[in-house]
Amino acid sequence: MRHQIDPFQEGQRVWVRGPEGAARPAIFVGSAEGMAFLGGPPIAYVVFTDTRETGEVQLDWLTARED
């Protein structure tokens, strides 16, 4: 079993970029290889700080935020 090294730390503040370029603030919870073994992208788990909703997003949609 291959272990992925997360580019973010649990609890880190991140931006989640949307399909139209908009970004939402979130907190990184963790990641999973998700469907990567079937050819899908790695998945990140986040909590959106504006709504407190959880979400699964592609890991490459995240960027660190400094605020």
C-alpha positions in Angstrom: 0.0 0.0 0.0 1.4 3.4 -1.0 1.0 6.3 1.5 0.5 9.7 0.1 2.2 12.7 1.8 -0.3 15.5 2.1 0.9 18.9 0.9 -1.3 20.5 3.6 -1.5 19.9 7.3 -4.8 19.0 9.2 -6.4 22.2 10.3 -4.6 24.4 7.7 -6.5 27.2 6.2 -6.9 26.8 2.4 -8.7 28.3 -0.6 -10.8 26.0 -2.7 -10.9 27.2 -6.3 -14.2 26.7 -8.1 -14.8 25.9 -11.8 -15.2 29.6 -12.6 -12.1 30.8 -10.8 -13.9 31.9 -7.6 -12.3 30.7 -4.3 -14.0 29.7 -1.0 -12.3 29.7 2.4 -12.0 26.3 4.0 -10.1 24.2 6.5 -8.1 21.2 5.3 -9.2 18.0 7.1 -7.3 15.3 5.2 -6.9 13.6 1.9 -7.4 10.2 0.3 -6.2 8.6 -2.8 -9.9 8.4 -3.6 -10.4 7.1 -7.0 -6.8 7.5 -8.0 -6.4 3.8 -8.3 -9.1 3.9 -11.0 -7.5 6.8 -12.7 -9.3 9.6 -10.8 -7.7 12.5 -9.0 -6.6 12.5 -5.4 -9.3 13.9 -3.1 -9.1 16.4 -0.2 -11.6 16.7 2.6 -12.4 20.2 3.7 -14.8 22.2 5.9 -15.9 25.4 4.3 -15.6 28.2 6.8 -18.4 30.3 5.3 -21.1 27.7 5.7 -19.5 25.0 8.0 -20.4 22.4 5.3 -18.0 19.6 4.6 -16.8 18.7 1.1 -14.7 16.4 -1.0 -12.7 18.3 -3.6 -9.8 17.6 -5.9 -6.6 18.1 -4.1 -5.2 20.3 -6.8 -8.1 22.8 -6.3 -6.5 23.8 -3.0 -4.0 26.6 -2.3 -2.8 27.7 1.1 -4.1 30.9 2.5 -2.2 33.3 4.7 -5.0 35.1 6.6 
